[in-house]
Amino acid sequence: IALAGRDEEALLPLLRFVSRHLTNQAYASLLTDTAALLLELYTVIIGRSEAVDELLWKLRAKVQEQLALDADLVRLQGSLELILSASMHTRALASPAIGS
């Protein structure tokens, strides 16, 4: 795995990039998986480097923030679908039947 086995010098730029661009929709899908893998691989080294620790905690917070936002968007989508469905049903009842 290209992400495993990195020292602090190689890990820091990667953590910064992922943290900075995680919420960018152009990268979100790829970086969400990358962030999860980074957290899985490197949370075991917490305490060895203050800089890495700080970025891992920031990344963890960003992932949690993104997950909460995604959950909000799913709820919003469900609400919109319900409203649109009710609107279409009301229109169908109000429109005269074709051929009557």
C-alpha positions in Angstrom: 0.0 0.0 0.0 1.5 3.3 -1.0 0.2 5.0 2.2 1.8 2.6 4.6 5.3 2.8 6.1 5.8 6.6 5.8 8.0 8.5 8.2 6.9 11.8 9.6 8.5 13.8 6.8 6.6 11.8 4.1 3.4 11.6 6.1 2.9 15.3 7.0 2.3 16.7 3.5 -0.1 13.8 2.8 -2.1 14.5 5.9 -2.2 18.2 5.2 -3.4 17.6 1.6 -6.1 15.2 2.7 -7.3 17.5 5.5 -7.3 20.5 3.3 -9.2 19.0 0.4 -11.4 16.4 2.1 -14.6 18.5 1.7 -13.8 19.5 -1.9 -16.4 17.6 -3.9 -13.9 17.0 -6.8 -11.8 14.9 -4.4 -14.3 13.9 -1.8 -14.8 10.3 -2.8 -11.2 9.4 -3.2 -10.0 11.4 -0.1 -12.7 9.9 2.1 -11.3 6.5 1.5 -7.8 7.8 1.8 -8.5 9.5 5.1 -10.1 6.4 6.6 -7.1 4.3 5.6 -4.6 6.9 6.9 -6.5 7.0 10.3 -6.5 3.2 10.4 -2.8 3.0 9.6 -1.4 5.8 11.7 -3.5 6.2 14.8 -1.3 3.5 16.4 1.6 6.0 16.2 -0.1 8.8 18.1 2.2 10.2 20.7 5.4 9.9 18.7 5.2 13.1 16.8 3.3 16.2 17.9 2.9 17.5 14.3 1.5 14.1 13.1 -0.8 13.9 16.2 -2.2 17.3 15.5 -2.9 16.5 11.8 -4.4 13.2 12.6 -6.8 14.8 15.1 -7.7 17.5 12.6 -8.3 14.8 10.0 -10.5 12.8 12.3 -12.5 15.9 13.1 -12.9 16.7 9.4 -14.0 13.1 8.7 -16.6 13.4 11.5 -17.8 16.7 10.2 -18.1 15.4 6.6 -20.1 12.3 7.9 -22.5 14.6 9.8 -22.9 16.8 6.7 -23.6 13.7 4.6 -26.2 12.5 7.0 -27.9 16.0 6.9 -27.9 15.9 3.1 -29.5 12.5 3.1 -32.2 13.7 5.4 -32.7 16.8 3.3 -33.0 14.7 0.1 -35.6 12.5 1.8 -37.6 15.6 2.8 -37.4 17.0 -0.7 -38.5 13.7 -2.3 -41.5 13.7 0.1 -42.5 17.2 -0.8 -42.1 16.6 -4.5 -44.0 13.4 -4.3 -46.9 15.1 -2.5 -46.8 18.0 -5.0 -47.1 15.6 -7.9 -49.9 13.7 -6.3 -51.8 16.9 -5.6 -51.4 18.0 -9.2 -52.6 14.6 -10.5 -55.7 14.9 -8.4 -56.4 18.5 -9.5 -55.9 17.9 -13.2 -58.9 16.7 -15.2 -58.5 13.2 -16.6 -57.5 13.0 -20.2 -60.3 11.7 -22.4 -63.1 12.5 -19.9 
